[in-house]
Amino acid sequence: MVVGVPAEIKNNENRVALTPAGVIELRKNHHQVFVQAGAGNGSGFDDKEYLEAGAEILPEISDVYAKAEMIIKVKEPIELEYNMIKENQLLFTYFHFASSEKLTRAMLDRKAVCLAYETVEKEDHSLPLLIPMSEVAGRMAIQEGAKYLEKPQKGKGVLLGGVPGVPSGKVLVLGGGIVGTQAAKMAAGLGARVIIMDVNLQRIRYLSDIMPANVSTLMSNNYNIRQAIQDADLIIGAVLIPGAKAPHLVTRDMLKLMKPGTVVVDVAVDQGGCIETCKPTTHEDPIFIIDDVVHYCVANMPGAVPYTSTLALTNATLPYALQLANKGWEKAALENTELLKGLNIVRGEVYHAGVAEAFGLPLSYF
């Protein structure tokens, strides 16, 4: 198979979808790999390393799309890329379709085969290609939240860990999945007082067992959320419904319950956000303020730490990419239900219920 790796052109997205080590593995299986010039620079991999691994370097992103049967990316194609995508071309990347009708309709129009990292799912319902970036994003949420709590950033001026004789900051984590768990662990490690909420009682019991003493658990419901946000310094949105739009757990009217300078970090923003007032921002312009509440809503948070993120992501994606390249997407998906669940859009039809529901589109079945 001919595999293409374009450079990511989303704002401040420095990750790359395939490392030189990944190229070597694909070449071992007799696949041809085209990498756009400079694609790996942001992650610390230069063109010489790709050439030594057996890839061919192409100067322009359009050249990569023109030659490749399978495109491996990190983030969803942006508008500039839409017309480069060919009918029947396989795109293997994060899509988060439910948060963008424009992207969804563009991929339907192009009649591409869109296999989304975020909906590849194992039998135990874990999401193996979302977990690595969720781990990064959860930890970064606390790092960024702590930064924007500083007064020069319009925050409360609270040090999350406090100091002897001064109370530590309060962190509220909405969602006890991978993002929420990693965020709670990071906040606890800084010495903050942490509440983590979830709707799953079994998950709450598990978190209560594994978390340190400065983390408490609480059932997620409207009443408890309204109570907890009133004295929280940092609120982390960490809710995920695979492939579907995130529910609004914090609504517009709840902002008035928060103290001025409270910081919200909505990691779910690439699925529409679980905080109603959040909208996607970029690393260049990461925050905005509504009702004196600081909103940090960068949709590609792991892109800020591309070396760590690229290695973590490709450790997870490469085995699946090899299956797709070796067998073709149809045979690979037929033999591996994990990949089958990743197919969101195929040749102009929607095959994921969350995407169909988000935009009132007909749902097809394999």
Phi, psi and omega per residue, in radians:
M1 nan 2.619 3.070
V2 -1.664 2.059 -3.059
V3 -1.924 2.320 -3.136
G4 -2.052 2.414 3.121
V5 -2.164 1.672 3.101
P6 -1.385 2.753 3.000
A7 -1.226 2.495 3.091
E8 -1.321 2.292 -3.092
I9 -2.039 0.095 3.008
K10 -1.164 2.629 -3.067
N11 -0.882 2.121 3.076
N12 0.947 0.570 3.056
E13 -1.661 1.826 -3.036
N14 -1.791 0.006 3.113
R15 -1.299 2.874 3.024
V16 -2.318 2.596 -2.987
A17 -1.430 -0.254 -3.092
L18 -2.546 2.256 3.096
T19 -1.538 2.896 3.029
P20 -0.963 -0.615 3.083
A21 -1.070 -0.658 3.092
G22 -1.168 -0.666 3.086
V23 -1.036 -0.782 -3.136
I24 -0.999 -0.757 -3.131
E25 -1.143 -0.719 3.106
L26 -1.158 -0.687 3.126
R27 -1.160 -0.613 3.082
K28 -1.031 -0.541 3.141
N29 -1.648 0.282 3.003
H30 1.204 0.520 3.074
H31 -1.709 2.632 3.107
Q32 -1.652 2.338 -3.076
V33 -2.172 2.166 3.059
F34 -1.917 2.233 3.130
V35 -2.104 2.312 3.099
Q36 -1.197 2.450 3.137
A37 -0.949 2.259 3.086
G38 1.419 0.042 -3.054
A39 -1.041 -0.582 -3.071
G40 -1.689 -0.006 -3.038
N41 -0.995 -0.750 -3.084
G42 -1.156 -0.403 -3.141
S43 -1.723 0.021 3.095
G44 1.641 0.276 3.118
F45 -2.066 2.066 -3.098
D46 -1.635 2.967 -3.068
D47 -1.040 -0.602 -3.129
K48 -1.045 -0.680 3.128
E49 -1.137 -0.675 3.110
Y50 -1.184 -0.717 3.111
L51 -1.083 -0.756 3.135
E52 -1.140 -0.486 3.117
A53 -1.382 -0.233 3.100
G54 1.948 0.091 3.104
A55 -1.422 2.795 2.961
E56 -1.838 2.417 -3.102
I57 -1.720 2.247 3.085
L58 -1.985 2.498 -3.009
P59 -1.286 -0.575 -2.995
E60 -2.121 2.640 3.118
I61 -1.084 -0.611 3.131
S62 -1.119 -0.555 3.112
D63 -1.145 -0.705 -3.134
V64 -1.130 -0.824 3.129
Y65 -1.100 -0.636 -3.091
A66 -1.167 -0.587 -3.039
K67 -1.626 -0.499 -2.935
A68 -1.429 2.489 2.938
E69 -1.521 -0.617 3.070
M70 -2.169 2.196 3.050
I71 -1.735 2.194 3.045
I72 -1.890 2.124 -3.102
K73 -2.259 3.136 3.015
V74 -1.815 -0.981 -3.118
K75 -1.858 2.857 -3.126
E76 -1.041 2.624 3.059
P77 -1.045 2.496 3.027
I78 -1.740 3.019 -2.966
E79 -0.924 -0.654 3.137
L80 -1.016 -0.473 -3.074
E81 -1.596 -0.289 -2.983
Y82 -0.911 -0.868 -3.052
N83 -1.297 -0.131 3.087
M84 -1.456 -0.324 -3.043
I85 -1.362 2.299 -3.061
K86 -1.686 2.696 3.040
E87 -1.036 2.380 -3.132
N88 1.253 0.024 3.114
Q89 -1.264 2.352 3.135
L90 -1.524 2.199 3.058
L91 -1.999 2.126 -3.090
F92 -2.048 1.802 -3.004
T93 -2.905 3.112 2.913
Y94 -1.344 2.279 3.109
F95 -1.994 -0.829 -3.070
H96 0.900 0.905 -3.049
F97 -0.986 -0.666 -3.018
A98 -1.073 -0.286 3.125
S99 -1.652 -0.028 -3.085
S100 -2.566 1.801 3.090
E101 -1.181 -0.597 -3.133
K102 -1.074 -0.815 3.112
L103 -1.111 -0.762 -3.118
T104 -1.024 -0.859 -3.101
R105 -1.201 -0.566 3.096
A106 -1.119 -0.745 -3.140
M107 -1.237 -0.579 3.035
L108 -1.109 -0.772 -3.141
D109 -1.113 -0.646 -3.115
R110 -1.346 -0.205 -3.120
K111 0.973 0.688 3.103
A112 -1.448 2.929 3.019
V113 -1.829 1.915 -2.981
C114 -1.906 1.890 3.140
L115 -1.882 1.939 -2.967
A116 -1.621 2.201 3.091
Y117 -0.893 -0.733 -2.934
E118 -1.276 -0.182 3.109
T119 -2.008 0.065 2.935
V120 -1.110 2.194 -2.950
E121 -2.415 2.345 3.101
K122 -1.461 2.993 -3.120
E123 -1.053 -0.537 -3.136
D124 -1.475 0.172 3.112
H125 1.276 0.158 3.036
S126 -1.331 2.740 -3.048
L127 -2.024 1.547 -2.937
P128 -1.107 -0.448 -3.127
L129 -1.654 -0.173 3.055
L130 -1.647 -0.504 -3.056
I131 -0.978 -0.851 -3.083
P132 -1.026 -0.749 -3.124
M133 -1.344 -0.465 3.037
S134 -1.163 -0.660 3.088
E135 -1.092 -0.779 3.121
V136 -1.130 -0.840 -3.078
A137 -1.118 -0.675 3.126
G138 -1.093 -0.762 3.125
R139 -1.213 -0.695 3.124
M140 -1.158 -0.535 -3.117
A141 -1.003 -0.684 3.118
I142 -1.288 -0.721 3.121
Q143 -1.014 -0.829 -3.132
E144 -1.263 -0.697 3.121
G145 -1.061 -0.726 3.112
A146 -1.082 -0.672 3.126
K147 -1.110 -0.807 -3.054
Y148 -1.408 -0.083 2.965
L149 -1.340 -0.218 3.111
E150 -1.175 2.527 -3.073
K151 -1.056 -0.709 3.104
P152 -1.084 -0.326 3.098
Q153 -1.664 0.175 3.118
K154 1.404 0.197 3.093
G155 -1.459 -3.057 -3.091
K156 -1.205 -0.354 -3.026
G157 1.476 0.580 -3.083
V158 -1.828 2.317 2.985
L159 -1.573 2.065 -3.013
L160 -0.957 -0.709 -3.094
G161 -1.430 -0.158 -3.074
G162 1.059 -2.967 3.030
V163 -2.487 2.899 3.125
P164 -0.931 2.234 3.141
G165 1.578 -0.094 -3.123
V166 -2.230 2.295 -3.119
P167 -1.052 2.524 3.035
S168 -1.346 2.894 -3.125
G169 -1.278 2.819 3.126
K170 -1.882 2.265 3.141
V171 -2.081 2.273 3.056
L172 -1.941 2.159 3.134
V173 -1.960 2.073 -3.138
L174 -1.686 1.809 -3.125
G175 2.021 2.225 -3.074
G176 -1.886 0.452 3.085
G177 -1.409 -2.669 -3.102
I178 -1.097 -0.850 -3.129
V179 -1.053 -0.881 -3.091
G180 -1.109 -0.699 3.132
T181 -1.110 -0.799 -3.141
Q182 -1.153 -0.672 3.111
A183 -1.116 -0.783 -3.125
A184 -1.104 -0.710 3.127
K185 -1.107 -0.738 3.135
M186 -1.146 -0.797 -3.138
A187 -1.099 -0.721 3.118
A188 -1.112 -0.681 3.125
G189 -1.104 -0.510 3.085
L190 -1.376 -0.213 3.134
G191 1.726 0.147 3.140
A192 -1.270 2.803 2.971
R193 -1.583 2.155 -2.939
V194 -2.144 2.379 2.935
I195 -2.047 2.247 3.061
I196 -2.058 2.254 -3.083
M197 -1.963 2.564 3.031
D198 -2.703 2.818 3.132
V199 -1.607 -0.170 -3.072
N200 -1.722 1.951 -3.079
L201 -1.103 -0.638 3.101
Q202 -1.087 -0.732 3.109
R203 -1.134 -0.694 3.114
I204 -1.071 -0.722 3.110
R205 -1.083 -0.755 3.135
Y206 -1.075 -0.830 -3.133
L207 -1.110 -0.659 3.115
S208 -1.085 -0.580 -3.141
D209 -1.296 -0.675 -2.975
I210 -1.652 -0.331 -3.045
M211 -1.425 2.665 3.095
P212 -1.196 3.034 -2.995
A213 -1.145 -0.410 -3.121
N214 -1.526 0.216 3.038
V215 -2.038 2.174 3.050
S216 -1.994 2.716 -3.114
T217 -1.959 2.690 -3.101
L218 -2.661 2.478 3.069
M219 -1.149 2.356 -3.132
S220 -1.470 2.008 2.992
N221 -2.661 2.947 -3.032
N222 -1.032 -0.720 -3.117
Y223 -1.104 -0.878 -3.099
N224 -1.116 -0.656 3.114
I225 -1.122 -0.796 -3.140
R226 -1.049 -0.642 3.127
Q227 -1.236 -0.775 -3.003
A228 -1.245 -0.575 -3.084
I229 -1.244 -0.261 -3.034
Q230 -1.217 -0.503 3.119
D231 -2.177 0.234 3.071
A232 -1.311 2.456 3.037
D233 -1.556 -0.638 -3.107
L234 -2.348 2.255 -3.136
I235 -2.078 2.189 -3.131
I236 -1.890 2.128 3.038
G237 -1.555 1.981 -3.032
A238 -2.336 0.699 -3.078
V239 -1.672 2.360 3.112
L240 -2.404 2.232 2.900
I241 -2.041 1.865 -2.964
P242 -0.855 2.137 3.066
G243 1.360 -0.156 -3.077
A244 -1.970 2.904 3.125
K245 -1.247 2.425 -3.131
A246 -1.227 2.505 3.090
P247 -1.331 2.625 3.107
H248 -1.468 1.760 3.118
L249 -1.483 -0.521 3.068
V250 -1.976 1.969 -3.066
T251 -1.643 2.953 -3.076
R252 -0.969 -0.728 -3.083
D253 -1.209 -0.325 -3.132
M254 -1.302 -0.306 -3.111
L255 -1.051 -0.570 -3.117
K256 -1.184 -0.284 3.085
L257 -1.410 -0.286 -3.085
M258 -1.528 2.654 3.093
K259 -1.384 2.585 3.100
P260 -0.962 2.389 3.137
G261 1.594 -0.071 3.023
T262 -1.039 2.501 3.128
V263 -1.960 2.314 3.009
V264 -2.026 2.327 3.066
V265 -2.092 1.942 -3.068
D266 -1.767 1.655 -3.141
V267 -1.225 -0.340 -3.127
A268 -1.458 0.151 -3.023
V269 -1.091 -0.502 3.134
D270 -1.307 -0.083 2.989
Q271 -2.028 0.474 3.092
G272 1.733 -0.322 3.069
G273 1.530 2.469 3.078
C274 -1.756 0.035 3.017
I275 -1.988 2.048 -2.914
E276 -0.981 -0.610 -3.062
T277 -1.451 -0.026 -3.136
C278 -1.407 2.489 3.016
K279 -2.447 2.645 -3.044
P280 -1.046 2.353 3.040
T281 -2.128 -3.126 -3.087
T282 -2.151 2.926 3.085
H283 -1.116 -0.491 3.105
E284 -1.247 -0.623 -3.100
D285 -2.404 1.296 -2.874
P286 -1.393 -0.361 -3.002
I287 -2.197 2.805 2.910
F288 -2.576 2.865 -3.053
I289 -2.159 2.244 3.039
I290 -2.254 2.240 -3.129
D291 0.893 0.726 3.119
D292 1.140 0.244 3.071
V293 -1.805 2.210 -3.115
V294 -1.448 2.158 -3.133
H295 -1.877 2.102 3.020
Y296 -1.932 2.012 -2.971
C297 -2.402 0.776 3.127
V298 -1.242 2.208 -3.014
A299 -1.436 -0.212 3.105
N300 -2.285 1.028 -3.086
M301 -0.925 -0.777 -3.111
P302 -1.103 -0.271 3.098
G303 -1.115 -0.275 3.127
A304 -1.388 -0.309 3.098
V305 -2.196 1.162 -2.921
P306 -1.169 -0.546 -3.136
Y307 -1.121 -0.916 3.108
T308 -1.060 -0.808 -3.046
S309 -1.157 -0.746 -3.124
T310 -1.084 -0.801 3.131
L311 -1.120 -0.736 -3.139
A312 -1.128 -0.727 -3.108
L313 -1.206 -0.827 -3.068
T314 -1.228 -0.450 3.005
N315 -0.996 -0.622 -3.090
A316 -1.523 -0.683 -3.010
T317 -1.420 -0.516 -3.003
L318 -1.023 -0.770 3.125
P319 -1.021 -0.633 3.112
Y320 -1.270 -0.693 3.108
A321 -1.064 -0.675 3.106
L322 -1.135 -0.703 3.090
Q323 -1.067 -0.788 -3.118
L324 -1.122 -0.725 -3.122
A325 -1.237 -0.707 -3.080
N326 -1.244 -0.654 -2.999
K327 -1.898 -0.277 -2.922
G328 1.454 2.642 -2.999
W329 -1.138 -0.604 -3.071
E330 -1.185 -0.840 3.132
K331 -1.181 -0.707 -3.138
A332 -1.074 -0.747 -3.129
A333 -1.245 -0.573 3.113
L334 -1.168 -0.631 -3.085
E335 -1.571 -0.274 -3.090
N336 -2.326 1.822 -3.087
T337 -1.133 -0.366 3.073
E338 -1.075 -0.785 3.108
L339 -1.236 -0.628 3.127
L340 -1.007 -0.709 3.133
K341 -1.214 -0.316 3.109
G342 -1.373 -0.281 -3.114
L343 -1.307 1.923 -3.115
N344 -1.713 -0.771 -3.134
I345 -2.346 2.277 3.137
V346 -2.372 2.024 3.034
R347 0.852 0.843 3.032
G348 1.514 0.148 3.125
E349 -2.240 2.581 -3.138
V350 -1.628 2.278 -3.127
Y351 -2.074 0.134 3.104
H352 -2.049 2.204 -3.032
A353 -1.060 -0.684 -3.108
G354 -1.108 -0.642 3.127
V355 -1.245 -0.784 3.128
A356 -1.061 -0.759 -3.120
E357 -1.154 -0.661 -3.086
A358 -1.058 -0.594 -3.024
F359 -2.173 0.244 3.106
G360 1.101 0.666 -3.108
L361 -1.744 2.655 3.103
P362 -1.166 2.528 -3.119
L363 -1.826 2.231 3.095
S364 -1.767 2.823 -3.118
Y365 -2.278 2.575 3.063
F366 -1.429 nan nan
